[in-house]
Amino acid sequence: MGNDVPVAPCPHLLELGGQALLLTDARSTNLYMAQAIRLGLERDPVGTCLRYGLNAEQGQRLLALTPQALHAMVASIGNQSLFLPRRDLLELLAAPEALRATLAAARPAVPATGSAA
């Protein structure tokens, strides 16, 4: 009876070239964000580039990646974040909830500088 239950794949494992790669929090975030951005680029390239602060070349290069190439890129980057927090993240967190969307829209989503690597 116990053998009949299928085992769900671990969401933090990435199959790559016949090998399973454990996804750390940074790799998982990079993979999910890159997949979401790539999907957005398929649907609305200009809006997606604006939303995520990409230039046209970055958008085209991400869109050109196959899912397998995207997975390989994330694996090869390792535990380094591709998508850094906004410079004004602390201000947005401290702002009243009702104002956060307005403040975020009024300021460019510039990555913070001096982040620990």
SERO-4910 file (N, C-alpha, C, O; in steps of 0.05 Angstrom, whole numbers):
BEGIN
 pado doro    nc1    nc2    nc3   cac1   cac2   cac3    cc1    cc2    cc3    oc1    oc2    oc3
  Met    A     16    -24      0      0      0      0     17     25      0     12     43    -15
  Gly    A     38     26     17     55     49     18     72     53     -8     80     75    -14
  Asn    A     76     32    -23     91     34    -48     75     45    -71     86     53    -91
  Asp    A     48     47    -68     31     57    -89     30     87    -90     20     99   -110
  Val    A     39    101    -70     37    130    -69     61    142    -84     84    137    -77
  Pro    A     55    158   -105     77    171   -119     91    192   -102     78    206    -86
  Val    A    116    194   -106    132    213    -91    134    239   -108    143    238   -131
  Ala    A    127    261    -97    128    286   -111    158    295   -113    173    291    -94
  Pro    A    166    307   -135    193    316   -137    198    339   -118    180    355   -113
  Cys    A    222    341   -108    230    362    -90    231    388   -105    244    390   -126
  Pro    A    217    409    -96    217    434   -111    244    448   -111    248    467   -126
  His    A    262    439    -94    288    452    -93    310    437   -106    333    441   -101
  Leu    A    302    418   -124    321    404   -140    317    411   -169    295    413   -178
  Leu    A    339    414   -183    338    421   -212    352    399   -227    375    393   -222
  Glu    A    338    387   -246    350    367   -263    366    381   -284    355    397   -299
  Leu    A    391    375   -286    408    388   -306    428    368   -316    446    359   -302
  Gly    A    425    361   -342    444    342   -354    444    315   -341    465    302   -338
  Gly    A    421    306   -332    419    280   -319    427    280   -290    427    259   -277
  Gln    A    434    303   -279    442    304   -251    423    323   -237    413    342   -248
  Ala    A    419    317   -211    402    334   -195    420    355   -180    440    347   -168
  Leu    A    412    380   -182    426    401   -169    409    413   -148    386    421   -153
  Leu    A    419    414   -124    404    425   -101    403    456   -105    424    468   -108
  Leu    A    379    467   -105    376    495   -108    376    509    -80    360    503    -63
  Thr    A    395    527    -76    396    543    -52    375    565    -55    362    567    -75
  Asp    A    372    581    -34    353    603    -35    360    622    -58    342    632    -72
  Ala    A    386    628    -62    394    646    -84    388    634   -111    378    647   -129
  Arg    A    395    608   -114    390    595   -140    360    593   -146    351    598   -169
  Ser    A    344    587   -126    315    585   -129    304    612   -138    288    614   -156
  Thr    A    312    633   -124    303    660   -131    311    668   -159    295    678   -174
  Asn    A    337    663   -166    346    669   -193    330    654   -214    322    666   -234
  Leu    A    324    628   -209    310    613   -229    281    622   -232    272    627   -254
  Tyr    A    267    626   -209    239    635   -211    237    663   -223    219    668   -240
  Met    A    255    681   -216    254    708   -227    260    708   -257    247    721   -273
  Ala    A    281    693   -265    289    692   -293    266    680   -310    261    689   -332
  Gln    A    253    659   -299    231    647   -313    207    666   -316    195    668   -337
  Ala    A    201    680   -294    179    700   -295    185    722   -315    168    731   -330
  Ile    A    210    732   -314    217    754   -332    216    744   -361    206    758   -379
  Arg    A    226    720   -366    226    709   -393    197    706   -403    191    712   -427
  Leu    A    179    697   -386    151    694   -394    140    722   -400    125    725   -420
  Gly    A    146    742   -384    137    769   -389    147    780   -415    133    793   -430
  Leu    A    172    773   -421    184    782   -447    170    770   -471    168    783   -491
  Glu    A    160    746   -468    145    733   -490    119    748   -495    110    751   -518
  Arg    A    107    757   -474     80    770   -475     81    800   -481     66    810   -497
  Asp    A    100    814   -468    101    843   -470    130    852   -465    138    859   -443
  Pro    A    147    851   -486    175    856   -483    181    884   -472    198    887   -454
  Val    A    168    904   -482    174    932   -473    166    936   -444    181    946   -428
  Gly    A    141    928   -437    132    931   -410    148    915   -390    154    925   -368
  Thr    A    157    891   -398    173    874   -380    200    887   -376    210    887   -353
  Cys    A    213    897   -397    239    910   -394    236    934   -375    253    938   -358
  Leu    A    215    950   -378    211    973   -361    207    964   -332    218    975   -313
  Arg    A    190    943   -328    183    934   -301    207    923   -286    209    927   -262
  Tyr    A    225    910   -300    248    897   -287    274    912   -291    295    902   -284
  Gly    A    273    936   -303    297    952   -307    317    940   -326    342    943   -323
  Leu    A    308    926   -347    325    914   -366    328    932   -391    309    946   -397
  Asn    A    351    932   -403    353    945   -429    345    926   -451    341    902   -445
  Ala    A    343    935   -475    333    918   -497    350    894   -502    340    872   -506
  Glu    A    377    898   -500    395    875   -505    392    854   -484    392    830   -490
  Gln    A    390    862   -458    386    843   -437    360    827   -441    359    803   -438
  Gly    A    339    841   -448    313    828   -453    315    808   -476    305    786   -474
  Gln    A    328    816   -498    331    798   -521    348    773   -514    341    751   -522
  Arg    A    369    777   -498    386    755   -491    371    735   -473    374    711   -476
  Leu    A    356    745   -453    341    728   -436    319    713   -452    315    689   -448
  Leu    A    306    727   -470    285    714   -486    296    693   -504    282    673   -510
  Ala    A    321    696   -513    333    676   -531    341    650   -517    346    630   -530
  Leu    A    343    650   -490    351    626   -476    329    605   -476    305    612   -471
  Thr    A    336    581   -482    317    559   -479    314    553   -449    330    562   -433
  Pro    A    293    539   -441    291    532   -412    315    518   -402    324    523   -379
  Gln    A    327    500   -418    351    485   -409    374    504   -406    390    502   -387
  Ala    A    377    523   -424    399    543   -422    395    561   -398    415    569   -385
  Leu    A    370    568   -392    364    584   -369    372    570   -343    384    581   -325
  His    A    365    544   -342    372    527   -319    402    525   -316    413    527   -294
  Ala    A    416    521   -338    445    519   -337    458    545   -328    478    545   -314
  Met    A    447    568   -337    457    594   -329    455    597   -299    474    606   -285
  Val    A    431    591   -288    427    594   -260    446    576   -244    457    584   -224
  Ala    A    449    551   -254    467    533   -240    496    543   -240    510    541   -220
  Ser    A    504    555   -263    532    564   -265    537    590   -249    560    595   -242
  Ile    A    517    606   -244    520    630   -228    526    624   -199    539    639   -185
  Gly    A    516    601   -190    520    593   -162    502    608   -143    478    612   -149
  Asn    A    512    615   -120    496    628    -99    496    658   -100    491    671    -80
  Gln    A    503    670   -123    502    699   -126    475    707   -137    464    695   -154
  Ser    A    464    728   -125    438    738   -134    440    754   -160    457    771   -163
  Leu    A    422    747   -179    420    762   -203    401    786   -200    403    805   -216
  Phe    A    384    785   -180    363    805   -177    366    817   -149    357    805   -129
  Leu    A    377    840   -148    383    853   -122    360    870   -112    344    880   -129
  Pro    A    358    875    -86    336    891    -76    339    920    -85    361    930    -91
  Arg    A    317    933    -85    316    962    -92    331    978    -71    333    971    -48
  Arg    A    342   1000    -80    357   1019    -63    339   1029    -41    348   1034    -18
  Asp    A    313   1033    -47    294   1045    -28    278   1024    -13    256   1030     -3
  Leu    A    287    999    -12    272    978      1    265    984     30    242    980     38
  Leu    A    283    994     46    278   1000     74    256   1022     76    239   1021     94
  Glu    A    258   1042     59    238   1063     59    210   1052     52    190   1060     63
  Leu    A    209   1034     32    183   1022     24    172   1005     47    148   1006     52
  Leu    A    189    991     61    180    974     83    170    991    106    151    983    120
  Ala    A    182   1014    110    174   1032    132    150   1049    125    137   1060    143
  Ala    A    144   1052    100    121   1069     91     95   1056     98     93   1031    100
  Pro    A     74   1072    102     47   1061    106     39   1044     82     45   1050     59
  Glu    A     26   1022     88     18   1003     67      4   1017     43      9   1010     20
  Ala    A    -13   1035     49    -29   1049     29    -11   1066     10    -20   1072    -12
  Leu    A     13   1073     18     30   1090      2     52   1075    -13     65   1086    -31
  Arg    A     56   1049     -7     78   1034    -18     78   1033    -49     98   1037    -62
  Ala    A     55   1027    -60     53   1024    -89     59   1051   -103     73   1052   -123
  Thr    A     49   1073    -92     54   1099   -103     83   1107   -101     95   1116   -120
  Leu    A     96   1102    -78    124   1108    -75    141   1091    -93    161   1101   -105
  Ala    A    135   1065    -95    150   1047   -113    148   1056   -142    167   1054   -157
  Ala    A    124   1065   -150    120   1073   -178    134   1100   -184    142   1105   -206
  Ala    A    137   1117   -164    148   1144   -167    178   1143   -168    191   1162   -178
  Arg    A    190   1122   -158    220   1121   -157    229   1098   -175    216   1077   -177
  Pro    A    252   1102   -188    262   1080   -205    272   1057   -187    282   1061   -165
  Ala    A    269   1033   -197    277   1009   -182    307   1004   -186    315    985   -200
  Val    A    323   1021   -174    352   1020   -176    362   1000   -155    355   1003   -131
  Pro    A    379    981   -163    390    963   -142    407    978   -122    420    998   -128
  Ala    A    407    968    -98    423    980    -76    452    976    -82    460    956    -95
  Thr    A    469    994    -74    497    992    -78    510    984    -51    499    989    -30
  Gly    A    533    972    -53    547    965    -28    535    941    -14    540    936      9
  Ser    A    519    925    -29    507    901    -17    529    880    -12    548    878    -27
  Ala    A    526    865      9    545    844     15    542    822     -6    520    814    -13
  Ala    A    564    812    -16    564    792    -37    566    764    -24    566    744    -39
***
